[in-house]
Amino acid sequence: MSEYVIITDTSADIPASVLDKGQIHLIPMVYQLNGEEHPHKDPGSWDSKAFYDQLRNGGIGSTSQISPAVYTDYFEPFLKEGKDILYISLSGGLTSTWQSSHLAATDLMEEYPERKISCVDSLAATGGQGILVILAAQNQEKGMSLEENTAWLEENRLHICHWFTVDDLDFLKRGGRISQTIAWIGGKLKIKPVLRIAEDGTLAIPEKVRGSKAAMNTIVSKYVSSGLNEEHPYVFLCHGDALEQAEKAKAAILEAVPGAQVTIMPMSPIIGIHTGPGVQAVIYFGNNR
């Protein structure tokens, strides 16, 4: 069985304690804020408060997909070392990074015909992508081959459930997720959308509630009603500089589901730049989306 490395991009929220093991390799994604370009290099350790404060103060931002050339530059050294590659991308429903990785992989496998590159579309984001990458690393430790791990990820990725709520609708409006009219009415009436990542990896808004407290209770209840998955009990609470609310959500989850393994993390700027400060997400391995 050939040795392989696991790679993901930095839209995934993964704790420093996991990244410090060195098993998971990262390709930085880039965001632009107030006209300046910033590579996001380390999901486990970055100044999230400064980033979200800039957004609060009117900062305007955007993100860039990873180009095939960047993938080639990052993948090729591993191939030269005789290693195969398992790459797990941000959802193809939110960006074109998976397509770029696949183009690079196809060209590289022609140049290195003895090597294999498997590019898996996570159909996930932020902590959901992180959970999937962590599980892939555990599968590798158990002895799964590249092919077996790829098949497992593709079979199980729709078990990753994402529920979000945002504090400021203007960020969703800028990204084209909601209309200007809905953003204005929602702001006036304190209507909060409850968002999810759908089966095709795109962002959906299946519910709307009135008030931040109701929105937070709704996304917590999604996990509680799903119940504990004993084999994969992971719950990620990813937030946009809203630690106090995340701690309250953790307490509510653990009171209802004591066996849950809850991790609180700041949400990656690659996603947070489109959702804004105050975003809250409850992400977990569930029965299905």
C-alpha positions as CSV (number, residue, x, y, z in Angstrom):
1,M,0.0,0.0,0.0
2,S,1.5,3.3,-1.1
3,E,2.0,6.1,1.5
4,Y,-0.3,9.1,1.1
5,V,-0.6,12.5,2.6
6,I,-3.8,14.3,3.6
7,I,-4.2,17.9,2.4
8,T,-7.0,20.4,2.8
9,D,-7.4,24.1,2.4
10,T,-7.7,26.7,5.2
11,S,-11.4,27.3,4.8
12,A,-11.5,24.2,7.1
13,D,-11.7,25.0,10.8
14,I,-9.4,22.5,12.6
15,P,-8.1,22.9,16.2
16,A,-4.4,23.6,16.7
17,S,-4.1,20.4,18.8
18,V,-5.0,18.4,15.7
19,L,-2.8,20.3,13.3
20,D,0.2,20.1,15.6
21,K,0.4,16.4,15.0
22,G,1.6,17.2,11.5
23,Q,-0.6,14.6,9.8
24,I,-2.8,17.2,8.0
25,H,-1.2,19.5,5.4
26,L,-2.8,22.9,4.6
27,I,-3.0,25.0,1.4
28,P,-3.6,28.6,2.3
29,M,-6.6,30.3,0.9
30,V,-6.5,34.1,0.3
31,Y,-9.0,36.8,1.2
32,Q,-9.0,40.5,0.4
33,L,-9.9,43.1,3.0
34,N,-10.0,46.8,2.3
35,G,-7.9,46.3,-0.8
36,E,-5.2,44.3,0.9
37,E,-4.5,40.6,0.2
38,H,-4.2,38.2,3.2
39,P,-3.3,34.5,3.0
40,H,-5.0,32.5,5.7
41,K,-2.3,30.1,6.7
42,D,-3.2,28.6,10.1
43,P,-6.8,27.8,11.1
44,G,-5.6,26.7,14.5
45,S,-4.0,30.0,15.5
46,W,-5.0,33.4,14.0
47,D,-6.2,36.8,15.2
48,S,-9.9,36.3,14.7
49,K,-10.9,39.3,16.8
50,A,-8.9,41.7,14.8
51,F,-10.4,40.3,11.6
52,Y,-14.0,40.5,12.7
53,D,-13.4,44.0,14.3
54,Q,-12.4,45.2,10.8
55,L,-15.6,43.9,9.4
56,R,-17.6,45.6,12.2
57,N,-15.9,48.8,11.4
58,G,-17.0,48.7,7.7
59,G,-14.3,46.6,6.1
60,I,-15.1,45.3,2.7
61,G,-13.8,41.9,1.7
62,S,-13.8,39.1,-0.8
63,T,-12.2,35.8,-1.3
64,S,-10.2,34.1,-4.1
65,Q,-10.3,30.5,-5.2
66,I,-7.1,28.5,-5.4
67,S,-5.7,28.3,-8.9
68,P,-4.6,25.1,-10.6
69,A,-1.0,26.5,-10.7
70,V,-1.0,26.8,-6.9
71,Y,-2.3,23.2,-6.5
72,T,0.4,22.0,-8.8
73,D,3.1,23.8,-6.8
74,Y,1.8,22.4,-3.6
75,F,1.1,18.8,-4.8
76,E,4.2,18.2,-6.8
77,P,6.8,18.0,-4.0
78,F,4.9,15.1,-2.3
79,L,4.7,13.3,-5.6
80,K,8.5,13.6,-6.0
81,E,8.9,12.1,-2.6
82,G,6.9,9.0,-3.8
83,K,3.7,9.8,-1.9
84,D,0.2,9.8,-3.1
85,I,-2.3,12.5,-2.2
86,L,-5.8,12.7,-0.6
87,Y,-7.0,16.3,-1.0
88,I,-10.3,17.4,0.7
89,S,-11.7,20.7,-0.7
90,L,-14.1,23.3,0.4
91,S,-17.6,22.6,-1.0
92,G,-17.8,22.9,-4.7
93,G,-21.2,24.4,-4.2
94,L,-19.5,27.5,-2.7
95,T,-16.4,27.8,-4.8
96,S,-14.5,26.4,-7.7
97,T,-11.5,25.1,-5.8
98,W,-12.4,21.4,-6.3
99,Q,-12.5,21.9,-10.0
100,S,-9.1,23.6,-9.9
101,S,-7.6,20.9,-7.8
102,H,-9.0,18.2,-10.2
103,L,-7.4,20.0,-13.2
104,A,-4.1,20.1,-11.5
105,A,-4.3,16.5,-10.3
106,T,-5.2,15.3,-13.9
107,D,-2.1,17.0,-15.4
108,L,0.2,15.8,-12.6
109,M,-0.9,12.2,-12.8
110,E,0.1,12.3,-16.5
111,E,3.5,13.5,-15.5
112,Y,3.8,11.1,-12.6
113,P,1.8,8.0,-13.8
114,E,2.9,5.9,-10.9
115,R,1.3,8.3,-8.4
116,K,-2.3,8.8,-7.4
117,I,-4.1,12.0,-6.4
118,S,-7.7,11.8,-5.1
119,C,-9.6,15.1,-4.9
120,V,-12.7,14.8,-2.7
121,D,-15.3,17.6,-2.7
122,S,-16.3,17.8,1.0
123,L,-19.6,19.4,0.2
124,A,-18.9,21.1,3.5
125,A,-17.3,24.2,4.9
126,T,-15.7,25.7,8.1
127,G,-16.0,23.1,10.9
128,G,-17.9,20.6,8.7
129,Q,-14.9,20.4,6.4
130,G,-12.7,20.2,9.5
131,I,-14.6,17.2,10.9
132,L,-14.4,15.4,7.6
133,V,-10.6,16.0,7.4
134,I,-10.1,14.8,11.0
135,L,-12.1,11.7,10.3
136,A,-10.0,11.1,7.1
137,A,-6.9,11.3,9.3
138,Q,-8.3,8.8,11.8
139,N,-9.2,6.5,8.9
140,Q,-5.6,6.7,7.7
141,E,-4.4,5.8,11.2
142,K,-6.6,2.7,11.1
143,G,-4.9,1.6,8.0
144,M,-7.3,2.6,5.3
145,S,-5.8,2.9,1.8
146,L,-6.2,6.0,-0.3
147,E,-8.9,4.3,-2.3
148,E,-10.7,3.1,0.8
149,N,-10.5,6.5,2.5
150,T,-11.8,8.3,-0.6
151,A,-14.8,6.0,-0.9
152,W,-15.5,6.4,2.9
153,L,-15.4,10.2,2.6
154,E,-17.7,10.3,-0.5
155,E,-20.1,7.9,1.2
156,N,-20.2,9.7,4.5
157,R,-19.8,13.4,3.7
158,L,-23.6,14.1,3.7
159,H,-23.7,13.1,7.3
160,I,-22.0,16.4,8.1
161,C,-24.8,18.8,9.1
162,H,-24.3,22.6,9.1
163,W,-26.7,25.1,10.7
164,F,-25.9,28.8,10.8
165,T,-27.4,32.1,11.9
166,V,-25.9,35.5,11.1
167,D,-26.1,38.8,13.0
168,D,-25.9,41.2,10.1
169,L,-27.9,40.4,6.9
170,D,-25.9,42.9,4.9
171,F,-23.0,40.4,4.5
172,L,-25.4,37.9,3.0
173,K,-26.8,40.6,0.7
174,R,-23.3,41.6,-0.5
175,G,-22.7,37.9,-1.4
176,G,-25.9,37.7,-3.3
177,R,-27.4,35.1,-0.9
178,I,-30.4,37.3,-0.1
179,S,-32.0,40.3,-1.9
180,Q,-31.6,43.9,-0.7
181,T,-35.3,44.0,0.1
182,I,-35.1,40.9,2.3
183,A,-32.0,42.3,4.1
184,W,-33.8,45.7,4.7
185,I,-37.0,44.1,6.0
186,G,-35.1,41.6,8.1
187,G,-33.1,44.3,9.7
188,K,-36.1,46.4,10.5
189,L,-38.2,43.4,11.9
190,K,-35.2,41.6,13.5
191,I,-35.8,38.6,11.3
192,K,-32.9,36.2,11.4
193,P,-32.4,33.5,8.7
194,V,-31.5,30.0,9.7
195,L,-29.1,28.7,7.1
196,R,-27.8,25.3,6.2
197,I,-25.5,23.7,3.7
198,A,-27.6,21.7,1.4
199,E,-27.0,18.2,-0.1
200,D,-25.4,19.8,-3.2
201,G,-23.0,21.8,-1.1
202,T,-24.7,25.2,-1.6
203,L,-26.1,27.5,1.0
204,A,-29.8,27.3,1.7
205,I,-32.2,29.3,3.9
206,P,-34.9,26.9,5.0
207,E,-36.2,28.9,7.9
208,K,-36.5,32.4,9.3
209,V,-37.2,33.4,12.9
210,R,-37.5,36.6,14.9
211,G,-34.6,37.6,17.1
212,S,-31.1,36.3,17.7
213,K,-32.0,34.2,20.7
214,A,-34.7,32.3,18.7
215,A,-32.2,31.8,15.9
216,M,-29.6,30.4,18.2
217,N,-32.1,28.1,20.0
218,T,-33.2,26.8,16.6
219,I,-29.7,25.8,15.4
220,V,-28.9,24.2,18.8
221,S,-32.1,22.3,18.7
222,K,-31.2,20.8,15.3
223,Y,-28.3,18.9,16.9
224,V,-30.2,18.0,20.0
225,S,-33.1,16.5,18.0
226,S,-30.6,14.6,15.8
227,G,-29.1,13.0,18.9
228,L,-25.6,11.7,19.7
229,N,-23.7,9.7,17.1
230,E,-21.7,7.5,19.4
231,E,-19.1,6.6,16.8
232,H,-18.5,10.2,15.7
233,P,-19.7,12.4,18.6
234,Y,-18.1,15.6,17.2
235,V,-19.9,19.0,17.4
236,F,-18.1,22.1,16.2
237,L,-19.4,25.5,17.3
238,C,-17.8,28.0,14.9
239,H,-18.4,31.7,15.5
240,G,-17.5,35.2,14.3
241,D,-16.0,36.7,17.4
242,A,-19.0,35.7,19.5
243,L,-17.4,33.5,22.1
244,E,-19.9,34.2,24.9
245,Q,-22.9,33.0,22.7
246,A,-20.9,29.9,21.6
247,E,-20.2,29.0,25.3
248,K,-23.9,29.3,26.0
249,A,-24.6,27.0,23.1
250,K,-22.0,24.5,24.3
251,A,-23.6,24.4,27.8
252,A,-27.1,23.9,26.3
253,I,-25.8,21.1,24.1
254,L,-23.9,19.3,26.9
255,E,-26.9,19.5,29.2
256,A,-29.1,17.8,26.6
257,V,-26.5,15.5,25.1
258,P,-23.8,14.9,27.7
259,G,-21.7,12.6,25.4
260,A,-21.2,15.2,22.7
261,Q,-17.6,16.2,22.1
262,V,-18.0,20.0,21.6
263,T,-15.2,22.1,20.1
264,I,-15.5,25.9,19.9
265,M,-13.5,27.7,17.2
266,P,-13.5,31.1,15.5
267,M,-14.9,30.8,12.0
268,S,-12.4,30.9,9.1
269,P,-12.1,34.3,7.5
270,I,-12.7,32.5,4.1
271,I,-16.3,31.9,5.2
272,G,-16.6,34.7,7.8
273,I,-16.0,37.4,5.3
274,H,-19.3,36.4,3.7
275,T,-21.3,35.9,6.9
276,G,-19.9,38.7,9.0
277,P,-19.2,39.2,12.7
278,G,-21.6,37.5,15.1
279,V,-22.2,34.4,12.9
280,Q,-22.9,31.2,14.8
281,A,-22.7,27.7,13.4
282,V,-23.6,24.3,14.9
283,I,-21.9,21.6,12.9
284,Y,-22.0,17.9,13.6
285,F,-21.9,14.3,12.2
286,G,-25.6,13.4,12.0
287,N,-27.8,10.9,10.4
288,N,-28.2,13.0,7.2
289,R,-28.6,16.5,6.0
